[in-house]
Amino acid sequence: MAHHTIEIEVKPEDFDEFGKIRADRVFQFFQDASESHVNALGIGPDDLIKRDYIWVLTKMRVRYTGEMKAGEEYICTTFPAYQKRATFKRDYYINYAKDGADPEKAVVIGASQWCILNYKTRKLEKTDIVIDTPEDEIEMIEGVFPKIRGENPQHVMNHSVNARDLDYNDHCNNTRFIALSEEATGKNVKEGLYVNFANETRFGETFNIYTEEHDDGTYVEGRRDDDTIVYQLIIS
């Protein structure tokens, strides 16, 4: 059960005007694979909430290593890379279904960091949950998650969290931050994406979006009126 593969439905509208798979859809595929895996292991969202716990995604990296095309069939594979106390690193790769789950032929790869929070206290907690990692200990994107921050980003737009933004925890879905960032910058992801999710946002809350150019891509951050960071990302 260390590796878990699902079929993913890729539609024509999942591609941008240049024929590139949309990054928010890739995020959704990765999240769907993660949820499917933990459900199979008996530690999915519905299982954890009975113990007052929830899974929280804190960081995600995506790198395009090939091209996805409309009309093709795809699969997404995920596996735990390592676990440190209450923090879990989970990796991903997407293949053409005809190629099978072969990381060497992946067209998109990713890495993520998850933690377990107490739903009532909203605090990080160590639990008895242990997920087996592959014996070969492969990491699709190696190394630690880098820190990202802006120097003097400029305000571009704001967004009020509405009903269509919400996930099953009634917070703004992580995929929405990606789509909103592309809207704010007018840029689509071409090579990759790195996101740091810092704080939750709920229905009716408003956050401001700021951007600036960095050497490694376009920096974007979401920030509340009190300057609390909601998320930070780099689009390249």
Buried (B, 14 or more C-beta within 10 A) or exposed (E): EEBBBBEBEBEEEBBBEEEBBBBBBBBBBBBBBBBBBBBEBEBBBEBBBEBEBBBBBBBBBBBBBEEBEEEEEBBBBBBBBEBEEBBBBBBBBBBBEEEEBEBEBBBBBBBBBBBBBBBEEEEBBEEEBEBEBEEEEBBBBEEEBEEBEBEEBEEBEBBEBEEEBBBEBEBBBBBBBBBBBBEBBEBBBBEBBBBBBBEBBEEEBEBBBBBBEBEBBBBBBBBBEEEEBBBBBBBB
